[in-house]
Amino acid sequence: MGFFEQLKNGLNKTKTSFDEKMNQVFSNFRKVDEELLEELEEVLIMSDVGTDTSLKIIDNLRQRIKKENIKEEQEVREALKEEIQQILEQTDSNLKLDTTPSVILVVGVNGVGKTTSIGKIANRLKQNGKKVILAAADTFRAAAVEQLEIWANRAGVELVKKEEKADPASVVFDAIKIAKEKQADVLICDTAGRLHNKKYLMDELEKIKKVIDKEMPEADKEILLVLDATTGQNAILQVKAFKETVDLTGLILTKLDGTAKGGVVIGIVEENKLPIKFIGVGEKMEDMEVFHAKEFVNAFLDK
């Protein structure tokens, strides 16, 4: 199955929920008027797109309807699709990993699929001919290191780890040394994810980032936040919390196949001007793909 088909299947819950609401609006369609726009706005808000983003989309749509003299249902649907795609295309989803080594620092709260995402990205990079090393810097949770080790073995990449409760920044320091010695292309660092102890967690992240900046000042760095799509609007709050401490360069969205809240993707990108770099739509090693706005919108909105 191609990834587009997989994406379509993965977004099925979101699509079904969105389609039902959308079809309900258009079932009474007589003309393109303010009432129709208000109903469409409500559909977007109910689909977890977020209030501000929904208002913006409908406002743009209103202007287009006037300018292009849109009168047909299909034209409204098409214009809406284009407005959503435009939001998702305003940021660059490509990874910037041109130096040897480059670094990907992966952050996120526990339970969002952080370790799994790292394993899948490592596998993907390796398949693309990159030499990858993983750093197990979530040392507060013994299970996190064990889990990462399983994924490292599956992907066939090296893992740098220390004993439980070791200083996370020291794990990253060792991993950088090894990555340089072995001329690795990419070093991916896992980090602890306990937002309830926010201050401590964020201090640790800050320390790790300082080590990376000091030891690899010239390296390309991606700081990716993993979000669980099933949490809907809560995901937007997590972006805000992490943005206060680290300069996020992008997002990884997991569990899109398990939610009807896929619309949250649109609000997250619009409100934070951050690109979605990867999306996960399944449990298998290959079920993580680079995000493409057009494919996403087509899977989400096509008939």
LOMIFI-807549 format. One record per residue (C-alpha): residue number from 1; residue in one letter; chain; z, x, y. Coordinates in pm, 1 decimal. Each point is the difference from the previous one (the first is absolute). Example, Ala and Ser with C-alpha at 12.3 -4.5 7.8 and 13.67 -1.06 7.14 Angstrom:
BEGIN
+-----+-----+-------+----------+----------+----------+
:   n : res : chain :        z :        x :        y :
+-----+-----+-------+----------+----------+----------+
:   1 :   A :     A :    780.0 :   1230.0 :   -450.0 :
:   2 :   S :     A :    -66.0 :    137.0 :    344.0 :
+-----+-----+-------+----------+----------+----------+
END
This chain:
BEGIN
+-----+-----+-------+----------+----------+----------+
:   n : res : chain :        z :        x :        y :
+-----+-----+-------+----------+----------+----------+
:   1 :   M :     A :      0.0 :      0.0 :      0.0 :
:   2 :   G :     A :    -97.5 :    138.0 :    342.7 :
:   3 :   F :     A :    273.7 :     33.4 :    258.2 :
:   4 :   F :     A :   -145.2 :   -279.3 :    212.0 :
:   5 :   E :     A :     30.2 :   -239.7 :   -295.9 :
:   6 :   Q :     A :    349.8 :    130.8 :    -67.0 :
:   7 :   L :     A :     87.3 :    -48.2 :    365.4 :
:   8 :   K :     A :   -136.7 :   -353.8 :    -11.8 :
:   9 :   N :     A :    210.6 :    -74.0 :   -307.4 :
:  10 :   G :     A :    300.3 :    176.4 :    153.6 :
:  11 :   L :     A :    -25.0 :   -201.7 :    319.7 :
:  12 :   N :     A :    -43.3 :   -323.5 :   -191.6 :
:  13 :   K :     A :    341.4 :   -142.5 :     94.5 :
:  14 :   T :     A :    -55.2 :     80.6 :    367.0 :
:  15 :   K :     A :   -355.9 :   -132.0 :     -8.0 :
:  16 :   T :     A :     91.0 :   -322.5 :   -181.0 :
:  17 :   S :     A :    284.9 :    -72.1 :    240.3 :
:  18 :   F :     A :   -217.1 :     80.5 :    304.4 :
:  19 :   D :     A :   -301.4 :   -194.3 :   -130.2 :
:  20 :   E :     A :    205.6 :   -310.7 :    -69.5 :
:  21 :   K :     A :    135.9 :     -5.3 :    353.7 :
:  22 :   M :     A :   -338.8 :     88.4 :    150.4 :
:  23 :   N :     A :   -187.4 :   -264.6 :   -199.3 :
:  24 :   Q :     A :    256.5 :   -257.6 :    101.7 :
:  25 :   V :     A :    -71.6 :     77.1 :    365.7 :
:  26 :   F :     A :   -375.8 :    -18.1 :    -47.8 :
:  27 :   S :     A :      7.4 :   -310.4 :   -221.2 :
:  28 :   N :     A :     43.0 :   -206.9 :    316.9 :
:  29 :   F :     A :   -250.4 :    212.9 :    192.3 :
:  30 :   R :     A :   -198.9 :   -194.6 :    256.1 :
:  31 :   K :     A :    -44.9 :    243.7 :    284.1 :
:  32 :   V :     A :    120.7 :    336.7 :    127.6 :
:  33 :   D :     A :    276.9 :    -92.2 :    241.1 :
:  34 :   E :     A :    348.4 :    106.8 :    108.8 :
:  35 :   E :     A :    162.5 :   -202.5 :   -276.3 :
:  36 :   L :     A :   -196.7 :    192.8 :   -265.5 :
:  37 :   L :     A :    102.2 :    332.5 :    156.5 :
:  38 :   E :     A :    365.8 :   -101.5 :      5.6 :
:  39 :   E :     A :    -16.4 :    -93.7 :   -368.0 :
:  40 :   L :     A :   -166.6 :    332.4 :    -87.2 :
:  41 :   E :     A :    270.4 :    181.8 :    195.2 :
:  42 :   E :     A :    262.7 :   -179.4 :   -207.3 :
:  43 :   V :     A :   -175.9 :    102.9 :   -323.9 :
:  44 :   L :     A :      7.8 :    366.3 :    107.9 :
:  45 :   I :     A :    368.9 :    -15.1 :     94.1 :
:  46 :   M :     A :     86.8 :   -171.7 :   -330.7 :
:  47 :   S :     A :   -196.9 :    272.2 :   -185.1 :
:  48 :   D :     A :    236.8 :    269.7 :    134.2 :
:  49 :   V :     A :   -249.8 :    143.5 :    246.4 :
:  50 :   G :     A :    275.1 :    -15.3 :    266.0 :
:  51 :   T :     A :     20.7 :   -211.0 :    316.0 :
:  52 :   D :     A :   -125.8 :    252.3 :    257.8 :
:  53 :   T :     A :   -290.9 :    114.1 :   -214.3 :
:  54 :   S :     A :    -95.6 :   -358.9 :    -87.0 :
:  55 :   L :     A :     -1.0 :    -92.1 :    370.8 :
:  56 :   K :     A :   -221.6 :    299.4 :     77.1 :
:  57 :   I :     A :   -248.7 :    -82.3 :   -278.4 :
:  58 :   I :     A :    -30.1 :   -363.8 :    110.4 :
:  59 :   D :     A :    -29.1 :     97.0 :    365.9 :
:  60 :   N :     A :   -289.7 :    234.5 :    -84.2 :
:  61 :   L :     A :   -152.9 :   -270.5 :   -216.6 :
:  62 :   R :     A :     26.9 :   -252.3 :    286.4 :
:  63 :   Q :     A :   -191.1 :    235.0 :    230.9 :
:  64 :   R :     A :   -269.1 :     62.7 :   -261.2 :
:  65 :   I :     A :    -47.7 :   -370.4 :    -63.3 :
:  66 :   K :     A :    -71.9 :    -51.2 :    371.0 :
:  67 :   K :     A :   -215.6 :    309.6 :     37.6 :
:  68 :   E :     A :   -205.9 :    -49.0 :   -318.0 :
:  69 :   N :     A :      0.2 :   -381.1 :     17.9 :
:  70 :   I :     A :    139.1 :    -28.3 :   -354.7 :
:  71 :   K :     A :    -16.1 :   -354.0 :   -135.3 :
:  72 :   E :     A :    -14.0 :     21.5 :   -380.1 :
:  73 :   E :     A :    288.0 :     41.5 :   -246.3 :
:  74 :   Q :     A :   -164.5 :    299.1 :   -172.2 :
:  75 :   E :     A :    -46.4 :    175.5 :    334.3 :
:  76 :   V :     A :    370.5 :    -46.4 :     78.7 :
:  77 :   R :     A :     96.8 :    143.0 :   -340.6 :
:  78 :   E :     A :   -234.0 :    298.2 :     49.1 :
:  79 :   A :     A :    128.3 :     72.4 :    351.8 :
:  80 :   L :     A :    361.1 :    -19.5 :   -121.4 :
:  81 :   K :     A :    -80.5 :    247.6 :   -277.9 :
:  82 :   E :     A :   -157.9 :    240.9 :    249.1 :
:  83 :   E :     A :    301.2 :    -19.7 :    233.1 :
:  84 :   I :     A :    236.4 :     88.3 :   -287.4 :
:  85 :   Q :     A :   -224.4 :    284.7 :   -115.0 :
:  86 :   Q :     A :     -9.1 :    140.1 :    353.3 :
:  87 :   I :     A :    380.1 :     23.6 :      5.0 :
:  88 :   L :     A :      6.3 :    184.1 :   -332.5 :
:  89 :   E :     A :   -276.5 :    239.8 :    107.0 :
:  90 :   Q :     A :    169.7 :    110.5 :    323.2 :
:  91 :   T :     A :    174.7 :    284.1 :   -186.2 :
:  92 :   D :     A :   -136.2 :    275.0 :   -226.4 :
:  93 :   S :     A :     98.2 :    -42.0 :   -365.6 :
:  94 :   N :     A :   -122.2 :    342.5 :   -114.2 :
:  95 :   L :     A :    256.0 :    259.5 :   -109.2 :
:  96 :   K :     A :      0.9 :    319.1 :    210.0 :
:  97 :   L :     A :     56.2 :    272.8 :   -258.9 :
:  98 :   D :     A :   -233.5 :    280.4 :    103.4 :
:  99 :   T :     A :    241.2 :    296.0 :     -9.1 :
: 100 :   T :     A :    116.8 :    183.6 :   -312.7 :
: 101 :   P :     A :    267.7 :   -104.0 :    -63.2 :
: 102 :   S :     A :     29.1 :   -335.1 :    174.7 :
: 103 :   V :     A :    310.7 :   -219.7 :    -17.7 :
: 104 :   I :     A :     58.5 :   -367.2 :    -69.5 :
: 105 :   L :     A :    355.9 :   -111.3 :     75.5 :
: 106 :   V :     A :     67.3 :   -337.5 :   -160.7 :
: 107 :   V :     A :    275.5 :   -220.6 :    142.1 :
: 108 :   G :     A :    121.8 :   -353.7 :    -63.6 :
: 109 :   V :     A :    298.1 :   -204.6 :   -115.8 :
: 110 :   N :     A :    101.3 :    -13.4 :   -366.0 :
: 111 :   G :     A :   -188.7 :   -242.1 :   -220.0 :
: 112 :   V :     A :   -328.9 :     -7.6 :    191.2 :
: 113 :   G :     A :   -187.6 :    206.9 :   -259.6 :
: 114 :   K :     A :     28.2 :    336.8 :    175.8 :
: 115 :   T :     A :     17.5 :    221.7 :   -309.6 :
: 116 :   T :     A :   -274.7 :   -195.5 :   -176.5 :
: 117 :   S :     A :   -222.1 :     32.6 :    307.9 :
: 118 :   I :     A :     54.5 :    376.9 :      9.8 :
: 119 :   G :     A :    -98.6 :     26.9 :   -367.4 :
: 120 :   K :     A :   -314.0 :   -204.8 :     53.6 :
: 121 :   I :     A :   -103.4 :    194.6 :    312.8 :
: 122 :   A :     A :     63.9 :    331.6 :   -179.2 :
: 123 :   N :     A :   -219.3 :   -119.6 :   -286.2 :
: 124 :   R :     A :   -273.6 :   -108.8 :    240.4 :
: 125 :   L :     A :      1.5 :    331.3 :    189.6 :
: 126 :   K :     A :     -5.7 :    193.7 :   -326.6 :
: 127 :   Q :     A :   -297.8 :   -203.4 :   -120.7 :
: 128 :   N :     A :   -169.6 :    103.5 :    324.9 :
: 129 :   G :     A :     48.0 :    366.4 :    -95.3 :
: 130 :   K :     A :    311.2 :     70.7 :    208.3 :
: 131 :   K :     A :    290.1 :    214.0 :   -121.6 :
: 132 :   V :     A :    311.5 :   -210.3 :     63.3 :
: 133 :   I :     A :    373.4 :     82.7 :     -5.2 :
: 134 :   L :     A :    275.4 :   -261.5 :     25.4 :
: 135 :   A :     A :    343.6 :     55.4 :    156.9 :
: 136 :   A :     A :    284.7 :   -219.3 :   -130.5 :
: 137 :   A :     A :    198.2 :    -18.2 :    325.1 :
: 138 :   D :     A :    166.4 :   -333.8 :    -80.1 :
: 139 :   T :     A :    297.8 :    184.2 :   -149.9 :
: 140 :   F :     A :    254.8 :   -278.0 :     54.5 :
: 141 :   R :     A :   -134.4 :   -211.6 :   -281.9 :
: 142 :   A :     A :    -23.5 :    172.6 :   -339.2 :
: 143 :   A :     A :   -246.4 :   -265.1 :   -115.1 :
: 144 :   A :     A :   -236.3 :     86.4 :    286.8 :
: 145 :   V :     A :    -44.2 :    359.4 :   -121.0 :
: 146 :   E :     A :    -44.6 :   -111.5 :   -361.8 :
: 147 :   Q :     A :   -250.8 :   -264.4 :    100.8 :
: 148 :   L :     A :   -198.5 :    247.2 :    210.7 :
: 149 :   E :     A :      0.0 :    244.2 :   -291.8 :
: 150 :   I :     A :   -156.1 :   -266.6 :   -224.1 :
: 151 :   W :     A :   -273.5 :    -62.6 :    256.6 :
: 152 :   A :     A :    -56.4 :    374.6 :     53.4 :
: 153 :   N :     A :    -52.2 :     41.5 :   -375.6 :
: 154 :   R :     A :   -235.0 :   -297.9 :    -12.1 :
: 155 :   A :     A :   -206.0 :    135.6 :    286.6 :
: 156 :   G :     A :     17.0 :    355.6 :   -136.0 :
: 157 :   V :     A :    144.8 :    154.1 :    317.0 :
: 158 :   E :     A :    292.0 :    235.9 :     61.0 :
: 159 :   L :     A :    338.6 :   -133.2 :    113.5 :
: 160 :   V :     A :    257.7 :    195.5 :    202.5 :
: 161 :   K :     A :    354.5 :   -133.9 :    -46.8 :
: 162 :   K :     A :    364.8 :    104.0 :     25.7 :
: 163 :   E :     A :    329.5 :   -126.9 :   -135.8 :
: 164 :   E :     A :    123.9 :   -345.1 :    101.8 :
: 165 :   K :     A :    150.7 :    -23.7 :    353.0 :
: 166 :   A :     A :   -172.2 :    324.6 :    104.7 :
: 167 :   D :     A :    -99.7 :     24.2 :    365.3 :
: 168 :   P :     A :   -337.7 :   -182.6 :     27.8 :
: 169 :   A :     A :   -126.5 :    238.5 :    269.1 :
: 170 :   S :     A :     64.4 :    297.0 :   -233.0 :
: 171 :   V :     A :   -216.0 :   -163.9 :   -270.5 :
: 172 :   V :     A :   -281.3 :    -34.0 :    252.7 :
: 173 :   F :     A :     51.1 :    361.4 :    112.8 :
: 174 :   D :     A :    -36.2 :    124.3 :   -361.1 :
: 175 :   A :     A :   -300.8 :   -225.1 :    -59.4 :
: 176 :   I :     A :   -175.7 :    137.4 :    310.2 :
: 177 :   K :     A :     55.2 :    354.0 :   -124.8 :
: 178 :   I :     A :   -144.9 :    -86.9 :   -341.4 :
: 179 :   A :     A :   -291.5 :   -193.9 :    153.5 :
: 180 :   K :     A :    -90.7 :    306.1 :    207.5 :
: 181 :   E :     A :     38.5 :    242.7 :   -291.9 :
: 182 :   K :     A :   -211.9 :   -214.4 :   -231.2 :
: 183 :   Q :     A :   -251.1 :    -85.0 :    272.2 :
: 184 :   A :     A :     44.1 :   -371.8 :    -52.1 :
: 185 :   D :     A :   -219.2 :   -233.0 :    204.2 :
: 186 :   V :     A :    257.7 :   -272.6 :     53.0 :
: 187 :   L :     A :    379.8 :    -14.9 :    -14.2 :
: 188 :   I :     A :    138.9 :   -354.6 :    -30.5 :
: 189 :   C :     A :    369.7 :    -42.4 :     81.4 :
: 190 :   D :     A :    210.4 :   -293.6 :   -116.5 :
: 191 :   T :     A :    299.7 :    -94.9 :    217.7 :
: 192 :   A :     A :    313.1 :   -213.3 :    -31.9 :
: 193 :   G :     A :    -29.5 :   -362.3 :     97.9 :
: 194 :   R :     A :    328.4 :   -165.1 :     94.0 :
: 195 :   L :     A :    -33.4 :   -189.4 :    324.5 :
: 196 :   H :     A :    347.6 :   -153.0 :    -25.7 :
: 197 :   N :     A :    131.4 :    351.1 :     71.7 :
: 198 :   K :     A :   -263.1 :     43.1 :    265.8 :
: 199 :   K :     A :    148.9 :    274.7 :    214.0 :
: 200 :   Y :     A :     59.1 :    234.5 :   -294.3 :
: 201 :   L :     A :   -340.1 :    -70.9 :   -152.7 :
: 202 :   M :     A :   -182.2 :     55.6 :    327.1 :
: 203 :   D :     A :    190.2 :    326.4 :     62.3 :
: 204 :   E :     A :   -118.0 :    124.4 :   -341.1 :
: 205 :   L :     A :   -357.9 :    -95.6 :     83.9 :
: 206 :   E :     A :     25.9 :    183.5 :    329.7 :
: 207 :   K :     A :    124.3 :    313.0 :   -182.9 :
: 208 :   I :     A :   -286.0 :    -14.2 :   -250.5 :
: 209 :   K :     A :   -252.7 :    -40.3 :    278.6 :
: 210 :   K :     A :    144.7 :    301.1 :    185.5 :
: 211 :   V :     A :    -32.9 :    216.4 :   -313.4 :
: 212 :   I :     A :   -364.2 :   -106.0 :    -42.6 :
: 213 :   D :     A :    -80.0 :     61.7 :    368.3 :
: 214 :   K :     A :    168.8 :    342.3 :     -6.3 :
: 215 :   E :     A :   -145.7 :    122.4 :   -331.2 :
: 216 :   M :     A :   -345.0 :   -157.1 :     37.3 :
: 217 :   P :     A :    -67.0 :    -31.5 :    374.2 :
: 218 :   E :     A :   -379.0 :      3.4 :    -40.3 :
: 219 :   A :     A :    -19.5 :   -232.5 :   -301.0 :
: 220 :   D :     A :   -148.5 :   -347.5 :     10.2 :
: 221 :   K :     A :    283.8 :   -248.0 :    -46.6 :
: 222 :   E :     A :     -6.8 :   -363.9 :   -102.4 :
: 223 :   I :     A :    324.4 :   -198.7 :     25.4 :
: 224 :   L :     A :    -55.1 :   -317.5 :   -197.9 :
: 225 :   L :     A :    234.1 :   -297.4 :    -16.2 :
: 226 :   V :     A :     -8.6 :   -204.5 :   -321.2 :
: 227 :   L :     A :     38.3 :   -375.0 :     50.3 :
: 228 :   D :     A :     39.0 :   -275.9 :   -256.3 :
: 229 :   A :     A :   -248.0 :   -273.8 :     96.7 :
: 230 :   T :     A :    216.0 :   -267.2 :   -165.3 :
: 231 :   T :     A :    262.9 :     41.4 :    275.0 :
: 232 :   G :     A :   -234.8 :   -145.4 :    262.4 :
: 233 :   Q :     A :    135.6 :     16.9 :    354.1 :
: 234 :   N :     A :    290.0 :    221.8 :   -112.3 :
: 235 :   A :     A :   -256.4 :    277.4 :    -51.5 :
: 236 :   I :     A :    -68.1 :     -1.0 :    375.8 :
: 237 :   L :     A :    371.7 :     61.5 :     68.6 :
: 238 :   Q :     A :     -5.2 :    296.3 :   -240.3 :
: 239 :   V :     A :   -293.5 :    155.3 :    188.5 :
: 240 :   K :     A :    198.1 :    -24.9 :    324.8 :
: 241 :   A :     A :    311.2 :    160.9 :   -157.4 :
: 242 :   F :     A :   -190.9 :    299.8 :   -138.0 :
: 243 :   K :     A :   -214.2 :     44.7 :    310.8 :
: 244 :   E :     A :    318.9 :     70.7 :    195.5 :
: 245 :   T :     A :     58.1 :    317.7 :   -201.9 :
: 246 :   V :     A :   -331.8 :    131.1 :   -130.4 :
: 247 :   D :     A :   -351.4 :      2.0 :    141.2 :
: 248 :   L :     A :   -162.5 :   -217.8 :   -261.9 :
: 249 :   T :     A :   -370.5 :     67.1 :    -48.9 :
: 250 :   G :     A :    -67.9 :   -287.8 :   -236.4 :
: 251 :   L :     A :    117.6 :   -257.1 :   -250.7 :
: 252 :   I :     A :    -22.4 :    -59.6 :   -373.3 :
: 253 :   L :     A :     11.6 :   -366.0 :    -97.1 :
: 254 :   T :     A :    116.7 :    -75.9 :   -353.6 :
: 255 :   K :     A :     31.1 :   -312.3 :   -217.2 :
: 256 :   L :     A :   -283.7 :   -182.3 :    173.2 :
: 257 :   D :     A :    -80.2 :   -159.7 :   -335.3 :
: 258 :   G :     A :    341.4 :   -167.1 :    -13.4 :
: 259 :   T :     A :      5.3 :   -175.7 :    335.4 :
: 260 :   A :     A :   -143.9 :   -285.3 :    200.8 :
: 261 :   K :     A :    104.5 :    194.1 :    312.4 :
: 262 :   G :     A :   -295.8 :    242.1 :     16.6 :
: 263 :   G :     A :    -67.0 :   -123.2 :    353.4 :
: 264 :   V :     A :    286.3 :    220.8 :    114.6 :
: 265 :   V :     A :   -243.2 :    295.0 :    -18.5 :
: 266 :   I :     A :   -177.1 :   -132.2 :    310.7 :
: 267 :   G :     A :    320.2 :    -35.0 :    204.9 :
: 268 :   I :     A :    130.6 :    342.2 :   -104.4 :
: 269 :   V :     A :   -318.2 :    179.0 :    110.9 :
: 270 :   E :     A :    -29.7 :   -193.8 :    327.7 :
: 271 :   E :     A :    364.8 :     31.7 :    103.9 :
: 272 :   N :     A :     39.3 :    368.2 :    -88.1 :
: 273 :   K :     A :   -353.2 :    137.3 :     41.9 :
: 274 :   L :     A :     56.6 :    180.4 :   -331.0 :
: 275 :   P :     A :   -267.5 :     21.7 :   -269.0 :
: 276 :   I :     A :     45.7 :   -118.7 :   -357.3 :
: 277 :   K :     A :    -94.8 :    312.0 :   -199.8 :
: 278 :   F :     A :     44.6 :   -135.6 :   -353.2 :
: 279 :   I :     A :     47.5 :   -334.1 :   -169.1 :
: 280 :   G :     A :    143.1 :    -60.4 :   -345.0 :
: 281 :   V :     A :   -112.2 :   -300.9 :   -203.4 :
: 282 :   G :     A :    135.0 :     62.3 :   -348.6 :
: 283 :   E :     A :    217.7 :    209.9 :   -228.3 :
: 284 :   K :     A :   -256.7 :    239.3 :   -147.5 :
: 285 :   M :     A :    -48.6 :    361.1 :    110.5 :
: 286 :   E :     A :   -335.1 :    -87.8 :    160.6 :
: 287 :   D :     A :    126.9 :   -308.8 :    183.0 :
: 288 :   M :     A :     27.7 :    166.3 :    339.9 :
: 289 :   E :     A :   -295.6 :     20.5 :    231.6 :
: 290 :   V :     A :    -86.2 :    121.9 :    346.3 :
: 291 :   F :     A :     11.1 :   -296.2 :    237.2 :
: 292 :   H :     A :   -332.9 :   -135.9 :    126.5 :
: 293 :   A :     A :     30.0 :   -275.1 :    260.4 :
: 294 :   K :     A :   -330.0 :   -169.3 :    -84.1 :
: 295 :   E :     A :     74.0 :    -17.6 :   -374.7 :
: 296 :   F :     A :    349.2 :   -131.1 :     70.1 :
: 297 :   V :     A :   -120.5 :   -273.0 :    233.3 :
: 298 :   N :     A :   -280.1 :   -100.5 :   -237.8 :
: 299 :   A :     A :    243.8 :    -21.7 :   -292.9 :
: 300 :   F :     A :    247.0 :   -191.5 :    213.1 :
: 301 :   L :     A :   -236.3 :   -241.3 :    177.3 :
: 302 :   D :     A :   -330.9 :    -30.5 :   -184.4 :
: 303 :   K :     A :    -92.1 :   -322.5 :   -167.8 :
+-----+-----+-------+----------+----------+----------+
END
